[in-house]
Amino acid sequence: MRVGLCGIGLDAYWPQFPGLRERLEGYVAQVSARLMRPGVEVVNLGLVDSAQRSREAGHQCRREDIDVLFLYVTTYALSNTVLPLIQRAGAPVIVLNLQPEAAIDYQRFNQLKDGTAMTGEWLAFCNACSLPEIANVMMRARIPFHQVTGVLDDAETWREIEEWLAAARVRSILASARLGLMGHYYSGMLDIMTDVTLVSIVFGTHIELLEVDELSALAANVEDSEIAARVSVFHEIFDVQKDCSPADLSSAARTSVALDRLVELHQLDAMAYYYKGSGIPANEQTMSSIILGTSLLTARHVPVAGEYEVKNALAMKMLDCLGAGGSFTEFYAADFKSDVILMGHDGPCHIAITEDKTRVRPLDVYHGKVGRGLSVAMSVKSGPVTLLSIVEDAEARFKLVVAEGESVPGEILEIGNTNSRYRFPLGARGFVNAWTAAGPAHHCAVGVGHIASTLERVASLLEVGFQMVS
């Protein structure tokens, strides 16, 4: 991800107030140093202090192909120093209003004998002065912007900046992601049917349509040695139950190796699938043995959603980008005695966010799916969780519906699927009503931690709606 950073000021000040420019450039350098990290390239544009320099900096932003621009208002700056820059940059703008300290040292300030020195000292704290002017022009230009106000080295300030940086990373990853869609929609699930053209328009994500036949063909060419090696991986990563047959494990291993090749061949970053598989035995075998392989992919940052859930594959990818995991889930039942909701799903899970080692169990029949085979059973680790649903919205095209709760221990349904108990501040009754009223599809993604505030920033940068269920 390329992060643009520039300080803005006023060139007329530099000859009037010696040392002010160097001081402000030092503040910009501090921010630059804190933004740098693996996977982030900071394009430091320095101090932009005139309309001409603004145009030059804007062109540099385009040449460097930045993903987000942090506009650090170091002192008063004219709005014509800002407008050319942001018009040409073509990236989301985060305005930083960061004072060097929480307050001016009034006693020391008022003891300064030199009026020029006093003004120069004040101007180093004059960050907020031009904010209304800049905001006015940006709103009139219909250029969205976001703000962080605080102290340069304050922990709360940097918590906000870190969230914006994480949100920008999600936006950048989605914009370059390749989402593979294999098969077709689950017939009758109208809520999950998605305008994939709009997905590309809003999220920038490339849609790659895949054939189940291709996966079956890849599976047919997997060597016995590769199957044996993958079965060993299964035993290492999963808690393989004793009643899992060698034949089922070999079949799942063959499909898992083929899935890896399919992902590599099409350079996929996420995937959604569903296929009835009836009529062609090879395809039926492929689709009924897919769960372990798709779970491994999900854990390796290629989230896979079943039932051709396009929006949920994107939601899982968002949570994965934020380090929260992102596992496929839906309502199972309510436990009104304990005031919790049971949620889970058949198919792939995110094995990195499990309470215990994910179990592999044989199922004689898949509910609502063709065939039989191995399934995974796990519960999300106890502690804070966040639910995310990407919802097609008539007004905002898409919106993120988010809820924060807690995964709690207790009895679950031992049916060979993922299954967890969640408690929400609204209680079981209130949460189901409020979540449903937001209009999501019946699937959503669950991740560990409370990250609603970061997801709200993601929605802002994507210019989609956001709704918190709380």
C-alpha positions in Angstrom: 0.0 0.0 0.0 1.3 3.5 -0.9 0.4 6.2 1.6 0.8 9.8 0.6 1.7 12.3 3.3 2.1 16.0 3.1 2.2 18.9 5.5 0.6 22.1 4.4 1.6 25.6 5.4 2.0 29.1 4.0 5.2 30.2 2.2 4.7 33.8 3.3 5.5 32.7 6.9 9.0 31.4 6.3 11.0 34.6 5.9 8.9 36.3 8.6 9.4 33.6 11.3 12.9 32.0 11.3 12.9 28.3 12.2 9.2 27.8 11.8 9.4 25.9 8.5 12.1 23.5 9.8 10.1 22.9 13.0 7.0 22.0 11.0 9.0 19.8 8.6 10.2 17.9 11.7 6.6 17.2 12.7 5.8 15.9 9.3 8.9 13.6 9.5 7.6 12.3 12.9 4.3 11.3 11.3 6.1 9.7 8.3 8.3 7.6 10.6 5.2 6.3 12.5 3.3 5.5 9.3 6.2 3.3 8.0 5.9 -0.4 8.5 6.2 -3.6 6.5 3.7 -3.5 3.6 3.4 0.3 3.6 5.4 2.6 1.4 5.2 6.3 2.6 5.3 8.9 -0.2 6.4 11.9 1.8 5.6 15.0 -0.2 7.1 17.3 2.4 5.7 20.7 3.2 3.3 22.0 0.5 3.1 25.8 0.9 1.8 27.3 -2.3 -0.6 26.7 -5.1 2.2 25.9 -7.5 3.7 23.4 -5.1 0.2 21.9 -4.5 -0.2 21.2 -8.2 3.3 19.5 -8.3 2.5 17.4 -5.3 -0.9 16.4 -6.8 0.8 15.1 -9.9 3.4 13.3 -7.8 0.5 11.5 -6.0 -0.8 10.3 -9.3 2.6 9.1 -10.5 3.1 7.3 -7.3 -0.4 5.8 -7.4 -1.1 6.4 -3.7 -4.0 4.6 -2.0 -4.7 7.3 0.7 -3.5 10.8 1.4 -2.8 12.1 4.9 -3.0 15.8 4.8 -1.3 17.2 7.8 -2.3 20.8 8.6 0.8 21.9 10.4 -0.2 25.6 10.6 -2.6 28.0 8.8 -2.6 27.3 5.1 -4.6 28.8 2.3 -7.3 26.6 0.7 -5.9 27.2 -2.7 -2.8 25.3 -1.4 -5.0 22.3 -0.8 -7.5 22.1 -3.7 -5.1 21.5 -6.6 -3.4 18.8 -4.6 -6.5 16.8 -3.6 -8.1 17.2 -7.1 -5.1 15.6 -8.7 -4.3 13.1 -6.1 -7.5 11.0 -6.7 -7.3 9.2 -3.4 -9.2 9.4 -0.1 -8.1 12.3 2.1 -7.5 12.1 5.8 -7.0 15.5 7.3 -4.6 15.5 10.3 -5.1 18.3 12.8 -2.3 17.5 15.2 -1.0 20.0 17.7 2.6 19.5 18.8 1.5 19.5 22.4 -1.8 19.3 24.3 -1.7 23.0 25.1 0.6 26.0 24.6 2.8 26.7 27.6 1.1 30.0 28.4 3.6 31.1 31.1 6.7 30.5 28.9 4.9 31.9 25.9 3.8 35.1 27.6 7.3 35.7 28.9 8.8 35.9 25.4 10.0 39.4 24.8 9.9 39.3 21.0 6.5 39.7 19.4 7.7 38.0 16.3 8.9 35.0 18.3 5.5 34.9 20.0 3.7 34.8 16.7 6.0 32.1 15.3 5.4 30.0 18.4 1.6 30.5 18.1 1.7 29.5 14.4 3.2 26.1 15.3 -0.1 25.5 17.2 -2.4 27.1 14.6 -3.4 23.8 13.1 -7.2 24.2 13.4 -7.3 27.7 12.0 -7.7 26.7 8.4 -9.7 23.6 8.9 -13.1 25.3 8.3 -11.7 27.0 5.2 -10.4 23.7 3.8 -13.6 21.8 4.7 -15.7 24.4 3.0 -13.8 24.2 -0.3 -13.7 20.4 -0.2 -17.4 20.1 0.4 -18.1 22.6 -2.4 -15.8 20.5 -4.7 -17.7 17.4 -3.6 -14.5 15.7 -2.5 -15.1 13.5 0.6 -12.6 13.9 3.5 -12.1 12.7 7.0 -10.5 14.2 10.0 -8.3 13.3 13.0 -7.9 16.0 15.7 -5.6 15.6 18.6 -2.0 15.8 19.8 1.0 14.7 17.7 2.2 12.0 20.1 -1.1 11.1 21.8 -2.1 7.5 22.0 -5.8 8.2 21.2 -4.7 10.2 18.2 -2.7 7.4 16.9 -5.4 4.9 17.6 -7.5 6.8 15.1 -4.7 7.1 12.6 -4.0 3.4 12.8 -7.7 2.6 12.2 -7.7 4.9 9.1 -4.5 3.2 7.9 -6.1 -0.2 8.4 -9.2 0.9 6.6 -7.1 2.2 3.7 -5.4 -1.1 3.5 -8.7 -3.0 3.3 -9.8 -0.6 0.5 -6.5 -1.1 -1.4 -6.6 -4.9 -1.1 -10.2 -5.1 -2.3 -9.4 -2.9 -5.2 -6.7 -5.2 -6.4 -8.3 -8.5 -5.3 -9.5 -11.3 -7.6 -12.6 -13.0 -6.5 -13.3 -16.4 -8.0 -16.9 -17.5 -8.4 -17.3 -21.2 -9.1 -20.6 -22.8 -9.9 -23.9 -21.0 -9.4 -26.2 -19.6 -6.8 -28.1 -21.9 -4.4 -31.5 -22.0 -6.1 -34.1 -20.0 -4.2 -31.8 -17.9 -2.0 -32.9 -14.6 -3.4 -31.1 -12.7 -0.6 -27.6 -13.8 -1.6 -28.0 -13.0 -5.3 -25.7 -10.1 -6.1 -25.0 -7.7 -8.9 -21.4 -8.6 -9.5 -20.9 -5.7 -11.9 -21.7 -3.4 -9.0 -19.2 -5.3 -6.8 -16.5 -4.4 -9.3 -17.7 -0.8 -9.5 -17.9 -0.2 -5.7 -15.1 -2.3 -4.4 -12.9 -2.4 -7.4 -12.7 -6.2 -7.1 -12.1 -8.3 -10.3 -14.6 -11.1 -10.7 -13.2 -14.3 -12.2 -15.8 -16.9 -13.3 -14.6 -20.5 -12.8 -15.8 -23.9 -13.9 -16.2 -26.8 -11.6 -15.1 -29.0 -14.5 -11.7 -27.3 -14.3 -11.3 -28.1 -10.6 -12.3 -31.7 -11.3 -9.8 -31.9 -14.1 -7.0 -30.6 -11.8 -8.0 -33.1 -9.2 -7.7 -36.0 -11.7 -4.1 -35.1 -12.2 -3.0 -35.0 -8.6 -0.3 -37.6 -7.8 -0.6 -40.2 -5.1 2.5 -38.8 -3.3 0.8 -35.3 -3.2 -2.4 -36.9 -1.7 -0.3 -38.6 1.0 1.5 -35.4 1.8 -1.7 -33.5 2.1 -3.3 -36.1 4.3 -0.3 -35.6 6.6 -1.0 -31.9 6.6 -4.6 -32.6 7.6 -3.5 -34.7 10.6 -1.1 -31.9 11.6 -3.6 -29.0 11.4 -6.9 -30.7 12.2 -8.1 -33.0 14.9 -9.0 -35.8 12.6 -11.6 -38.1 14.3 -11.0 -41.8 14.2 -14.1 -42.6 12.3 -12.8 -40.6 9.2 -12.1 -43.2 6.5 -8.8 -43.2 4.6 -10.8 -43.0 1.4 -12.6 -39.8 2.5 -9.3 -38.3 3.6 -7.6 -39.1 0.3 -10.5 -37.6 -1.6 -10.4 -34.4 0.5 -6.6 -34.3 0.0 -6.9 -34.7 -3.8 -9.4 -31.8 -4.0 -7.4 -29.7 -1.6 -4.3 -29.9 -3.8 -6.4 -29.2 -6.8 -7.9 -26.1 -5.1 -4.4 -24.8 -4.4 -3.6 -25.1 -8.1 -6.8 -23.5 -9.1 -6.1 -20.5 -6.8 -2.6 -20.2 -8.1 -3.6 -20.5 -11.8 -6.2 -17.8 -11.5 -4.3 -15.7 -8.9 -7.4 -15.7 -6.6 -7.6 -13.7 -3.4 -11.0 -15.0 -2.3 -13.6 -17.3 -3.6 -17.3 -18.3 -3.4 -18.8 -21.5 -4.7 -21.8 -23.8 -4.9 -22.7 -26.5 -7.3 -25.3 -29.2 -7.2 -22.9 -31.7 -8.8 -25.7 -34.0 -9.9 -25.3 -36.0 -13.2 -21.5 -35.9 -13.4 -19.9 -38.2 -10.8 -16.5 -36.5 -11.0 -18.0 -33.1 -10.2 -20.2 -34.5 -7.4 -17.1 -36.1 -5.9 -15.1 -32.8 -6.2 -17.8 -30.7 -4.5 -18.5 -33.2 -1.7 -14.8 -33.3 -0.8 -14.1 -29.6 -0.8 -14.5 -28.5 2.8 -11.1 -29.3 4.2 -9.3 -27.7 1.3 -11.4 -24.5 1.4 -10.8 -24.3 5.2 -7.0 -24.4 4.6 -7.3 -21.7 2.0 -9.4 -19.5 4.3 -6.7 -19.8 7.0 -4.1 -18.8 4.3 -5.9 -15.5 3.7 -7.9 -16.7 0.7 -11.3 -16.8 2.3 -13.8 -19.1 0.8 -17.6 -18.8 1.2 -20.0 -21.5 0.4 -23.4 -21.2 -1.3 -22.0 -18.8 -3.8 -22.1 -16.0 -1.2 -20.3 -13.3 -3.1 -21.0 -10.5 -0.5 -19.9 -12.8 2.3 -16.7 -13.7 0.6 -15.9 -10.0 0.5 -16.9 -9.6 4.2 -14.6 -12.4 5.1 -11.8 -10.8 3.1 -12.4 -7.5 5.0 -12.1 -9.2 8.4 -9.1 -11.2 7.3 -7.4 -8.0 6.2 -7.9 -6.6 9.6 -6.4 -9.6 11.3 -9.8 -10.7 12.7 -10.2 -13.9 10.8 -13.5 -14.0 9.1 -15.6 -17.2 9.2 -18.8 -18.0 7.4 -21.8 -18.1 9.7 -25.6 -17.8 10.1 -28.3 -18.1 12.8 -28.8 -21.6 14.1 -31.0 -21.2 17.1 -31.7 -19.0 20.1 -31.1 -20.1 23.7 -33.4 -17.9 25.6 -32.5 -19.5 28.9 -28.9 -18.4 28.5 -29.8 -15.3 26.5 -27.4 -16.3 23.7 -27.6 -16.9 19.9 -26.2 -20.1 18.4 -24.6 -19.4 15.0 -22.5 -21.5 12.7 -22.5 -23.1 9.2 -21.6 -26.1 7.3 -18.7 -25.9 4.9 -15.3 -24.1 5.3 -14.3 -22.4 8.5 -11.5 -20.1 9.6 -9.3 -22.4 11.6 -7.1 -19.5 12.9 -9.9 -18.2 15.2 -11.0 -21.5 16.8 -11.3 -22.2 20.5 -9.7 -25.6 20.1 -8.2 -27.5 17.3 -10.7 -27.9 14.5 -12.2 -31.4 14.3 -12.8 -33.3 11.1 -15.8 -35.5 11.1 -17.5 -37.7 8.5 -21.1 -36.9 7.6 -23.4 -39.5 5.9 -25.4 -36.7 4.4 -24.8 -32.9 3.9 -27.9 -30.9 4.8 -29.2 -29.2 1.7 -26.2 -30.3 -0.4 -25.5 -33.2 -2.7 -23.3 -36.0 -1.4 -21.5 -37.0 1.7 -18.0 -36.7 3.1 -15.8 -34.9 5.6 -16.9 -31.8 7.4 -15.2 -29.5 10.0 -16.5 -28.7 13.4 -15.2 -25.8 15.5 -16.3 -23.0 17.9 -14.9 -19.4 17.7 -12.6 -18.7 20.5 -14.1 -17.2 23.6 -14.0 -13.4 23.9 -15.0 -10.3 21.9 -16.3 -10.9 18.3 -17.6 -8.7 15.5 -20.2 -9.7 12.9 -20.1 -8.2 9.5 -22.6 -8.4 6.7 -22.3 -6.6 3.3 -25.8 -5.7 2.3 -27.1 -4.6 -1.0 -28.8 -1.3 -0.2 -31.3 0.6 -2.4 -29.9 4.0 -1.4 -26.1 3.5 -0.9 -25.6 0.6 -3.3 -24.0 -1.4 -0.5 -23.8 -0.9 3.3 -21.8 -2.6 6.0 -24.0 -3.9 8.8 -21.9 -4.6 12.0 -22.5 -5.8 15.5 -20.1 -6.4 18.4 -20.7 -9.2 20.9 -18.9 -12.0 22.7 -18.3 -15.6 22.0 -19.1 -17.5 25.2 -18.5 -21.1 26.2 -21.4 -23.5 26.7 -23.3 -26.4 25.1 -23.5 -26.4 21.3 -25.0 -28.6 18.6 -22.6 -31.5 17.9 -23.7 -31.9 14.2 -20.3 -31.8 12.5 -20.5 -28.1 11.6 -19.1 -24.9 13.0 -21.1 -23.8 15.9 -20.7 -21.0 18.6 -22.6 -19.3 21.3 -22.7 -15.5 21.1 -24.0 -12.9 23.5 -24.9 -9.4 22.5 -25.7 -6.2 24.5 -29.3 -6.2 23.1 -29.9 -9.7 24.4 -31.0 -12.6 22.2 -34.5 -11.3 21.4 -33.4 -7.7 20.8 -30.4 -8.6 18.7 -32.2 -10.9 16.3 -34.9 -8.2 15.8 -32.4 -5.4 15.3 -30.0 -7.4 13.1 -32.9 -8.6 10.8 -34.3 -5.1 10.6 -31.0 -3.9 9.0 -31.9 -6.1 6.0 -28.9 -8.4 5.7 -28.7 -11.7 3.8 -29.0 -14.7 6.1 -25.2 -15.3 6.0 -22.6 -13.1 7.6 -18.9 -13.2 8.6 -17.6 -13.4 12.2 -14.2 -12.2 13.3 -12.4 -12.0 16.6 -12.1 -8.7 18.5 -14.2 -5.5 18.5 -13.4 -3.7 15.3 -16.6 -1.8 14.5 -14.9 1.6 14.5 -12.4 0.5 11.9 -15.1 -1.0 9.8 -17.0 2.3 9.9 -13.8 3.9 8.5 -13.7 1.3 5.8 -17.2 2.1 4.8 -16.3 5.8 4.7 -13.4 5.2 2.4 -15.4 3.0 0.2 -18.3 5.5 0.2 -20.8 2.9 1.2 -23.3 2.9 4.0 -22.7 1.8 7.6 -25.1 0.6 10.2 -24.2 -0.5 13.7 -26.5 -2.9 15.4 -26.2 -2.2 19.1 
